[in-house]
Amino acid sequence: MEAVIAVFAVLFLLLVAGGAYVTFKAVGAAKRGVDRTISQARRTVEEHTLRAKSMVQIGPAGEIAQLRLTLRTSMRATQDALHAGVAEDESLKESLGLFQRLSAHGYELDGELRRLESEPDRATLVTRLPGLRRRTERITESADALRWAARDRARRFADDDLDTLSTQIGVEADALRHWTRPDPAAQTPPWPEAAGGSGDSGDSQTWPGQPRSASAEEPARPAITPPGRPRVYPWQKKPRPESTT
């Protein structure tokens, strides 16, 4: 009886532990989903703000907002393309690692640009803008190169697969229409050439594969050898003449 109670107690503890683990995982997934939603909403609001600043503000402040918007748009597009492609192409993992290193420079530049948005010294902004512009161009060009290379690779694989599929479909279509192919066994043999034009009755037309007649190859021989005179030996008696009465 005590053993049964111990077994039920262990099962109950296992059920409680399993329920707690499932609850913890569900809460963690829900929290991550909420954080992701908040981050996306914050990012969307910030991008709309930058777009508005780049169109409304003039001078260095408007250019800084445009640089931030260009940088964030390029980096996010490349990130989405690489994450989508690495699930189907394992060779993109190295490209994803390079992009993560590039992202560190991008985050650093984005933070610097964000701090300069509230810089009241216009002369300082004008002095630093050329260097910030060159850094933004270098980072965005590298990100764009990775993104387009990944897209070209995916399109090349799709084209190769389409070519192979088209070839296989053509072969299968020909196999399904097997009755349209000519049958070599059903072809009519060619007509034979006529014999020489001498007009002799002995000349005849020969079909392919037909044995020639014996009369055309060998001369006629008598069927039986004609009898000759019998030979007479000395010990034989001469025939006696018949007497007449």
Secondary structure, 3 states (H helix, E strand, C coil): CHHHHHHHHHHHHHHHHHHHHHHHHHHHHHHHHHHHHHHHHHHHHHHHHHHHHHHHCCCHHHHHHHHHHHHHHHHHHHHHHHHHHHCCCCCHHHHHHHHHHHHHHHHHHHHHHHHHCCCCCHHHHHHHHHHHHHHHHHHHHHHHHHHHHHHHHHHHHHHHHHHHHHHHHHHHHHHHCHHHCCCHHHCCCCCCCCCCCCCCCCCCCCCCCCCCCHHHHCCCCCCCCCCCCCCCCCCCCCCCCCCCC
